[in-house]
Amino acid sequence: MSESGATQSYDIVIRGRLSRRYESAFDGVTLLPRNGHTTLRAEFADQSRLYGLLNRLGDFGIELVSVNQVRAADDAD
């Protein structure tokens, strides 16, 4: 993951448009509706929280398209 105490940002792409009513089910996640999919943007302090969100998506029967780590601008070398 990253340095101790630092968070990592992720874009989690799911198939279809997820309505705003799901925002409360995914605390701390920003929903970004796109054409044919929704991106969930979130920061996690550790991978267990990321896996927790992925499991929750599965529990809702939501189809996962991709999970992408978003690198901070100062990390892009």
Biopython code that builds the backbone (N, CA, C, O; Angstrom):
import numpy as np
from Bio.PDB.StructureBuilder import StructureBuilder

atoms = [
    (1, "MET", "N", (0.845, -1.169, 0.000)),
    (1, "MET", "CA", (0.000, 0.000, 0.000)),
    (1, "MET", "C", (0.892, 1.234, 0.000)),
    (1, "MET", "O", (1.730, 1.356, -0.893)),
    (2, "SER", "N", (0.765, 2.118, 0.914)),
    (2, "SER", "CA", (1.550, 3.348, 0.916)),
    (2, "SER", "C", (2.229, 3.524, 2.255)),
    (2, "SER", "O", (2.224, 2.629, 3.100)),
    (3, "GLU", "N", (2.812, 4.695, 2.431)),
    (3, "GLU", "CA", (3.475, 5.004, 3.690)),
    (3, "GLU", "C", (2.489, 4.893, 4.843)),
    (3, "GLU", "O", (1.285, 5.078, 4.667)),
    (4, "SER", "N", (3.008, 4.592, 6.011)),
    (4, "SER", "CA", (2.163, 4.462, 7.191)),
    (4, "SER", "C", (1.356, 5.735, 7.419)),
    (4, "SER", "O", (1.903, 6.838, 7.419)),
    (5, "GLY", "N", (0.049, 5.570, 7.613)),
    (5, "GLY", "CA", (-0.823, 6.701, 7.878)),
    (5, "GLY", "C", (-1.355, 7.383, 6.638)),
    (5, "GLY", "O", (-2.267, 8.204, 6.742)),
    (6, "ALA", "N", (-0.819, 7.075, 5.465)),
    (6, "ALA", "CA", (-1.281, 7.712, 4.234)),
    (6, "ALA", "C", (-2.455, 6.928, 3.658)),
    (6, "ALA", "O", (-2.600, 5.729, 3.899)),
    (7, "THR", "N", (-3.281, 7.624, 2.901)),
    (7, "THR", "CA", (-4.398, 6.965, 2.235)),
    (7, "THR", "C", (-4.094, 6.805, 0.755)),
    (7, "THR", "O", (-3.247, 7.504, 0.199)),
    (8, "GLN", "N", (-4.791, 5.882, 0.133)),
    (8, "GLN", "CA", (-4.682, 5.662, -1.299)),
    (8, "GLN", "C", (-6.041, 5.944, -1.923)),
    (8, "GLN", "O", (-7.076, 5.571, -1.370)),
    (9, "SER", "N", (-6.034, 6.605, -3.074)),
    (9, "SER", "CA", (-7.265, 6.901, -3.792)),
    (9, "SER", "C", (-7.489, 5.877, -4.890)),
    (9, "SER", "O", (-6.549, 5.420, -5.541)),
    (10, "TYR", "N", (-8.763, 5.523, -5.082)),
    (10, "TYR", "CA", (-9.140, 4.542, -6.099)),
    (10, "TYR", "C", (-10.355, 5.024, -6.870)),
    (10, "TYR", "O", (-11.235, 5.693, -6.328)),
    (11, "ASP", "N", (-10.383, 4.669, -8.145)),
    (11, "ASP", "CA", (-11.578, 4.790, -8.968)),
    (11, "ASP", "C", (-12.065, 3.375, -9.217)),
    (11, "ASP", "O", (-11.353, 2.556, -9.797)),
    (12, "ILE", "N", (-13.276, 3.094, -8.777)),
    (12, "ILE", "CA", (-13.885, 1.783, -8.941)),
    (12, "ILE", "C", (-15.021, 1.952, -9.937)),
    (12, "ILE", "O", (-15.984, 2.671, -9.673)),
    (13, "VAL", "N", (-14.908, 1.295, -11.068)),
    (13, "VAL", "CA", (-15.879, 1.453, -12.143)),
    (13, "VAL", "C", (-16.836, 0.267, -12.123)),
    (13, "VAL", "O", (-16.419, -0.891, -12.083)),
    (14, "ILE", "N", (-18.138, 0.584, -12.151)),
    (14, "ILE", "CA", (-19.166, -0.454, -12.185)),
    (14, "ILE", "C", (-20.044, -0.262, -13.410)),
    (14, "ILE", "O", (-20.187, 0.849, -13.920)),
    (15, "ARG", "N", (-20.630, -1.361, -13.874)),
    (15, "ARG", "CA", (-21.496, -1.302, -15.041)),
    (15, "ARG", "C", (-22.842, -0.705, -14.655)),
    (15, "ARG", "O", (-23.409, -1.041, -13.616)),
    (16, "GLY", "N", (-23.341, 0.179, -15.501)),
    (16, "GLY", "CA", (-24.641, 0.798, -15.277)),
    (16, "GLY", "C", (-24.528, 2.077, -14.477)),
    (16, "GLY", "O", (-23.452, 2.477, -14.031)),
    (17, "ARG", "N", (-25.663, 2.693, -14.317)),
    (17, "ARG", "CA", (-25.714, 3.967, -13.593)),
    (17, "ARG", "C", (-26.240, 3.711, -12.183)),
    (17, "ARG", "O", (-27.360, 3.233, -12.002)),
    (18, "LEU", "N", (-25.435, 4.027, -11.214)),
    (18, "LEU", "CA", (-25.810, 3.852, -9.817)),
    (18, "LEU", "C", (-26.434, 5.150, -9.330)),
    (18, "LEU", "O", (-25.820, 6.213, -9.424)),
    (19, "SER", "N", (-27.641, 5.066, -8.815)),
    (19, "SER", "CA", (-28.345, 6.280, -8.400)),
    (19, "SER", "C", (-27.747, 6.858, -7.124)),
    (19, "SER", "O", (-27.044, 6.172, -6.382)),
    (20, "ARG", "N", (-28.036, 8.110, -6.888)),
    (20, "ARG", "CA", (-27.520, 8.837, -5.707)),
    (20, "ARG", "C", (-28.001, 8.225, -4.396)),
    (20, "ARG", "O", (-27.385, 8.443, -3.353)),
    (21, "ARG", "N", (-29.084, 7.467, -4.433)),
    (21, "ARG", "CA", (-29.590, 6.870, -3.187)),
    (21, "ARG", "C", (-28.607, 5.853, -2.602)),
    (21, "ARG", "O", (-28.695, 5.503, -1.425)),
    (22, "TYR", "N", (-27.682, 5.387, -3.419)),
    (22, "TYR", "CA", (-26.676, 4.442, -2.939)),
    (22, "TYR", "C", (-25.540, 5.136, -2.187)),
    (22, "TYR", "O", (-24.754, 4.466, -1.516)),
    (23, "GLU", "N", (-25.439, 6.444, -2.283)),
    (23, "GLU", "CA", (-24.331, 7.143, -1.620)),
    (23, "GLU", "C", (-24.267, 6.849, -0.127)),
    (23, "GLU", "O", (-23.180, 6.714, 0.435)),
    (24, "SER", "N", (-25.424, 6.751, 0.517)),
    (24, "SER", "CA", (-25.419, 6.471, 1.955)),
    (24, "SER", "C", (-24.955, 5.052, 2.254)),
    (24, "SER", "O", (-24.452, 4.787, 3.346)),
    (25, "ALA", "N", (-25.114, 4.140, 1.308)),
    (25, "ALA", "CA", (-24.659, 2.757, 1.488)),
    (25, "ALA", "C", (-23.144, 2.648, 1.351)),
    (25, "ALA", "O", (-22.535, 1.693, 1.833)),
    (26, "PHE", "N", (-22.543, 3.638, 0.689)),
    (26, "PHE", "CA", (-21.102, 3.644, 0.466)),
    (26, "PHE", "C", (-20.520, 4.912, 1.065)),
    (26, "PHE", "O", (-20.140, 5.838, 0.348)),
    (27, "ASP", "N", (-20.457, 4.940, 2.384)),
    (27, "ASP", "CA", (-20.004, 6.112, 3.129)),
    (27, "ASP", "C", (-18.604, 6.540, 2.691)),
    (27, "ASP", "O", (-17.694, 5.716, 2.599)),
    (28, "GLY", "N", (-18.441, 7.838, 2.422)),
    (28, "GLY", "CA", (-17.143, 8.385, 2.050)),
    (28, "GLY", "C", (-16.778, 8.188, 0.592)),
    (28, "GLY", "O", (-15.650, 8.474, 0.191)),
    (29, "VAL", "N", (-17.722, 7.702, -0.210)),
    (29, "VAL", "CA", (-17.481, 7.441, -1.629)),
    (29, "VAL", "C", (-18.229, 8.483, -2.459)),
    (29, "VAL", "O", (-19.386, 8.795, -2.181)),
    (30, "THR", "N", (-17.564, 9.012, -3.472)),
    (30, "THR", "CA", (-18.199, 9.939, -4.399)),
    (30, "THR", "C", (-18.633, 9.181, -5.638)),
    (30, "THR", "O", (-17.829, 8.477, -6.250)),
    (31, "LEU", "N", (-19.911, 9.319, -6.019)),
    (31, "LEU", "CA", (-20.428, 8.657, -7.218)),
    (31, "LEU", "C", (-20.311, 9.607, -8.396)),
    (31, "LEU", "O", (-20.743, 10.758, -8.321)),
    (32, "LEU", "N", (-19.729, 9.125, -9.478)),
    (32, "LEU", "CA", (-19.556, 9.913, -10.690)),
    (32, "LEU", "C", (-20.230, 9.172, -11.847)),
    (32, "LEU", "O", (-19.599, 8.337, -12.495)),
    (33, "PRO", "N", (-21.521, 9.474, -12.115)),
    (33, "PRO", "CA", (-22.224, 8.801, -13.210)),
    (33, "PRO", "C", (-21.606, 9.172, -14.553)),
    (33, "PRO", "O", (-21.314, 10.339, -14.813)),
    (34, "ARG", "N", (-21.413, 8.181, -15.390)),
    (34, "ARG", "CA", (-20.873, 8.367, -16.735)),
    (34, "ARG", "C", (-21.804, 7.667, -17.708)),
    (34, "ARG", "O", (-22.818, 7.096, -17.305)),
    (35, "ASN", "N", (-21.467, 7.710, -18.969)),
    (35, "ASN", "CA", (-22.265, 7.065, -19.997)),
    (35, "ASN", "C", (-22.119, 5.549, -19.910)),
    (35, "ASN", "O", (-21.097, 4.998, -20.317)),
    (36, "GLY", "N", (-23.141, 4.874, -19.380)),
    (36, "GLY", "CA", (-23.124, 3.422, -19.308)),
    (36, "GLY", "C", (-22.446, 2.816, -18.101)),
    (36, "GLY", "O", (-22.465, 1.597, -17.933)),
    (37, "HIS", "N", (-21.846, 3.637, -17.255)),
    (37, "HIS", "CA", (-21.214, 3.128, -16.042)),
    (37, "HIS", "C", (-21.165, 4.217, -14.975)),
    (37, "HIS", "O", (-21.493, 5.375, -15.234)),
    (38, "THR", "N", (-20.758, 3.832, -13.791)),
    (38, "THR", "CA", (-20.586, 4.775, -12.680)),
    (38, "THR", "C", (-19.207, 4.552, -12.087)),
    (38, "THR", "O", (-18.787, 3.413, -11.884)),
    (39, "THR", "N", (-18.506, 5.638, -11.812)),
    (39, "THR", "CA", (-17.221, 5.557, -11.129)),
    (39, "THR", "C", (-17.431, 5.934, -9.671)),
    (39, "THR", "O", (-18.018, 6.970, -9.359)),
    (40, "LEU", "N", (-16.947, 5.083, -8.792)),
    (40, "LEU", "CA", (-16.950, 5.375, -7.361)),
    (40, "LEU", "C", (-15.540, 5.805, -7.005)),
    (40, "LEU", "O", (-14.597, 5.031, -7.166)),
    (41, "ARG", "N", (-15.388, 7.009, -6.531)),
    (41, "ARG", "CA", (-14.074, 7.537, -6.160)),
    (41, "ARG", "C", (-13.989, 7.530, -4.636)),
    (41, "ARG", "O", (-14.859, 8.066, -3.950)),
    (42, "ALA", "N", (-12.928, 6.914, -4.121)),
    (42, "ALA", "CA", (-12.809, 6.774, -2.664)),
    (42, "ALA", "C", (-11.347, 6.747, -2.244)),
    (42, "ALA", "O", (-10.459, 6.425, -3.034)),
    (43, "GLU", "N", (-11.121, 7.092, -0.988)),
    (43, "GLU", "CA", (-9.797, 6.994, -0.373)),
    (43, "GLU", "C", (-9.880, 5.984, 0.756)),
    (43, "GLU", "O", (-10.843, 5.958, 1.521)),
    (44, "PHE", "N", (-8.853, 5.155, 0.844)),
    (44, "PHE", "CA", (-8.819, 4.117, 1.876)),
    (44, "PHE", "C", (-7.489, 4.171, 2.608)),
    (44, "PHE", "O", (-6.437, 4.391, 2.007)),
    (45, "ALA", "N", (-7.557, 3.964, 3.921)),
    (45, "ALA", "CA", (-6.343, 3.935, 4.740)),
    (45, "ALA", "C", (-5.632, 2.591, 4.627)),
    (45, "ALA", "O", (-4.428, 2.496, 4.864)),
    (46, "ASP", "N", (-6.383, 1.553, 4.261)),
    (46, "ASP", "CA", (-5.772, 0.232, 4.106)),
    (46, "ASP", "C", (-6.598, -0.606, 3.135)),
    (46, "ASP", "O", (-7.739, -0.267, 2.820)),
    (47, "GLN", "N", (-6.008, -1.699, 2.669)),
    (47, "GLN", "CA", (-6.670, -2.526, 1.665)),
    (47, "GLN", "C", (-7.905, -3.231, 2.201)),
    (47, "GLN", "O", (-8.804, -3.558, 1.425)),
    (48, "SER", "N", (-7.976, -3.472, 3.495)),
    (48, "SER", "CA", (-9.157, -4.147, 4.031)),
    (48, "SER", "C", (-10.415, -3.309, 3.792)),
    (48, "SER", "O", (-11.490, -3.866, 3.570)),
    (49, "ARG", "N", (-10.297, -2.002, 3.834)),
    (49, "ARG", "CA", (-11.456, -1.139, 3.566)),
    (49, "ARG", "C", (-11.834, -1.194, 2.083)),
    (49, "ARG", "O", (-13.016, -1.192, 1.740)),
    (50, "LEU", "N", (-10.840, -1.242, 1.221)),
    (50, "LEU", "CA", (-11.102, -1.398, -0.213)),
    (50, "LEU", "C", (-11.841, -2.710, -0.462)),
    (50, "LEU", "O", (-12.858, -2.728, -1.156)),
    (51, "TYR", "N", (-11.338, -3.800, 0.097)),
    (51, "TYR", "CA", (-11.984, -5.100, -0.081)),
    (51, "TYR", "C", (-13.390, -5.111, 0.506)),
    (51, "TYR", "O", (-14.285, -5.761, -0.033)),
    (52, "GLY", "N", (-13.583, -4.397, 1.600)),
    (52, "GLY", "CA", (-14.922, -4.286, 2.192)),
    (52, "GLY", "C", (-15.907, -3.642, 1.226)),
    (52, "GLY", "O", (-17.041, -4.102, 1.088)),
    (53, "LEU", "N", (-15.473, -2.577, 0.558)),
    (53, "LEU", "CA", (-16.341, -1.916, -0.420)),
    (53, "LEU", "C", (-16.612, -2.848, -1.601)),
    (53, "LEU", "O", (-17.746, -2.932, -2.073)),
    (54, "LEU", "N", (-15.592, -3.541, -2.076)),
    (54, "LEU", "CA", (-15.777, -4.468, -3.191)),
    (54, "LEU", "C", (-16.745, -5.585, -2.807)),
    (54, "LEU", "O", (-17.577, -5.982, -3.623)),
    (55, "ASN", "N", (-16.652, -6.094, -1.590)),
    (55, "ASN", "CA", (-17.590, -7.113, -1.123)),
    (55, "ASN", "C", (-19.011, -6.574, -1.050)),
    (55, "ASN", "O", (-19.962, -7.280, -1.386)),
    (56, "ARG", "N", (-19.157, -5.341, -0.619)),
    (56, "ARG", "CA", (-20.486, -4.730, -0.538)),
    (56, "ARG", "C", (-21.101, -4.592, -1.925)),
    (56, "ARG", "O", (-22.295, -4.833, -2.102)),
    (57, "LEU", "N", (-20.290, -4.203, -2.908)),
    (57, "LEU", "CA", (-20.789, -4.129, -4.284)),
    (57, "LEU", "C", (-21.300, -5.501, -4.728)),
    (57, "LEU", "O", (-22.361, -5.609, -5.342)),
    (58, "GLY", "N", (-20.535, -6.545, -4.412)),
    (58, "GLY", "CA", (-20.954, -7.901, -4.744)),
    (58, "GLY", "C", (-22.243, -8.295, -4.042)),
    (58, "GLY", "O", (-23.099, -8.953, -4.633)),
    (59, "ASP", "N", (-22.385, -7.895, -2.778)),
    (59, "ASP", "CA", (-23.600, -8.193, -2.025)),
    (59, "ASP", "C", (-24.832, -7.573, -2.676)),
    (59, "ASP", "O", (-25.920, -8.145, -2.624)),
    (60, "PHE", "N", (-24.660, -6.403, -3.287)),
    (60, "PHE", "CA", (-25.761, -5.726, -3.971)),
    (60, "PHE", "C", (-25.969, -6.265, -5.387)),
    (60, "PHE", "O", (-26.913, -5.867, -6.069)),
    (61, "GLY", "N", (-25.092, -7.168, -5.831)),
    (61, "GLY", "CA", (-25.211, -7.715, -7.180)),
    (61, "GLY", "C", (-24.768, -6.741, -8.257)),
    (61, "GLY", "O", (-25.215, -6.828, -9.400)),
    (62, "ILE", "N", (-23.893, -5.814, -7.896)),
    (62, "ILE", "CA", (-23.416, -4.789, -8.826)),
    (62, "ILE", "C", (-22.192, -5.318, -9.559)),
    (62, "ILE", "O", (-21.259, -5.832, -8.941)),
    (63, "GLU", "N", (-22.203, -5.187, -10.886)),
    (63, "GLU", "CA", (-21.112, -5.719, -11.712)),
    (63, "GLU", "C", (-19.904, -4.789, -11.717)),
    (63, "GLU", "O", (-20.005, -3.622, -12.094)),
    (64, "LEU", "N", (-18.775, -5.317, -11.300)),
    (64, "LEU", "CA", (-17.516, -4.580, -11.253)),
    (64, "LEU", "C", (-16.846, -4.617, -12.618)),
    (64, "LEU", "O", (-16.731, -5.680, -13.228)),
    (65, "VAL", "N", (-16.401, -3.448, -13.103)),
    (65, "VAL", "CA", (-15.694, -3.362, -14.380)),
    (65, "VAL", "C", (-14.200, -3.253, -14.141)),
    (65, "VAL", "O", (-13.421, -3.980, -14.757)),
    (66, "SER", "N", (-13.785, -2.341, -13.241)),
    (66, "SER", "CA", (-12.355, -2.174, -12.978)),
    (66, "SER", "C", (-12.122, -1.464, -11.650)),
    (66, "SER", "O", (-12.994, -0.777, -11.119)),
    (67, "VAL", "N", (-10.913, -1.657, -11.136)),
    (67, "VAL", "CA", (-10.448, -0.953, -9.943)),
    (67, "VAL", "C", (-9.099, -0.354, -10.303)),
    (67, "VAL", "O", (-8.175, -1.072, -10.684)),
    (68, "ASN", "N", (-8.989, 0.962, -10.182)),
    (68, "ASN", "CA", (-7.769, 1.658, -10.585)),
    (68, "ASN", "C", (-7.274, 2.545, -9.459)),
    (68, "ASN", "O", (-8.018, 3.376, -8.938)),
    (69, "GLN", "N", (-6.017, 2.368, -9.088)),
    (69, "GLN", "CA", (-5.423, 3.257, -8.100)),
    (69, "GLN", "C", (-5.143, 4.592, -8.770)),
    (69, "GLN", "O", (-4.598, 4.644, -9.873)),
    (70, "VAL", "N", (-5.521, 5.670, -8.096)),
    (70, "VAL", "CA", (-5.292, 7.011, -8.612)),
    (70, "VAL", "C", (-4.054, 7.566, -7.913)),
    (70, "VAL", "O", (-4.031, 7.771, -6.700)),
    (71, "ARG", "N", (-3.052, 7.793, -8.706)),
    (71, "ARG", "CA", (-1.795, 8.297, -8.146)),
    (71, "ARG", "C", (-1.888, 9.815, -7.952)),
    (71, "ARG", "O", (-2.441, 10.532, -8.786)),
    (72, "ALA", "N", (-1.336, 10.277, -6.840)),
    (72, "ALA", "CA", (-1.267, 11.712, -6.581)),
    (72, "ALA", "C", (-0.342, 12.355, -7.592)),
    (72, "ALA", "O", (0.592, 11.720, -8.081)),
    (73, "ALA", "N", (-0.598, 13.609, -7.904)),
    (73, "ALA", "CA", (0.198, 14.326, -8.913)),
    (73, "ALA", "C", (1.691, 14.346, -8.563)),
    (73, "ALA", "O", (2.535, 14.269, -9.456)),
    (74, "ASP", "N", (2.020, 14.448, -7.275)),
    (74, "ASP", "CA", (3.420, 14.494, -6.872)),
    (74, "ASP", "C", (4.079, 13.113, -6.918)),
    (74, "ASP", "O", (5.303, 13.020, -6.834)),
    (75, "ASP", "N", (3.284, 12.023, -7.051)),
    (75, "ASP", "CA", (3.836, 10.675, -7.170)),
    (75, "ASP", "C", (4.143, 10.303, -8.604)),
    (75, "ASP", "O", (4.907, 9.370, -8.851)),
    (76, "ALA", "N", (3.560, 11.015, -9.552)),
    (76, "ALA", "CA", (3.740, 10.670, -10.975)),
    (76, "ALA", "C", (5.098, 11.107, -11.445)),
    (76, "ALA", "O", (5.316, 12.290, -11.708)),
    (77, "ASP", "N", (6.018, 10.173, -11.555)),
    (77, "ASP", "CA", (7.386, 10.478, -11.985)),
    (77, "ASP", "C", (7.530, 10.174, -13.446)),
    (77, "ASP", "O", (8.608, 10.360, -14.011)),
]
sb = StructureBuilder()
sb.init_structure("model")
sb.init_model(0)
sb.init_chain("A")
sb.init_seg("    ")
for serial, (resi, resn, name, xyz) in enumerate(atoms, 1):
    if name == "N":
        sb.init_residue(resn, " ", resi, " ")
    sb.init_atom(name, np.array(xyz, "f"), 0.0, 1.0, " ", f" {name:<3s}", serial, name[0])
structure = sb.get_structure()
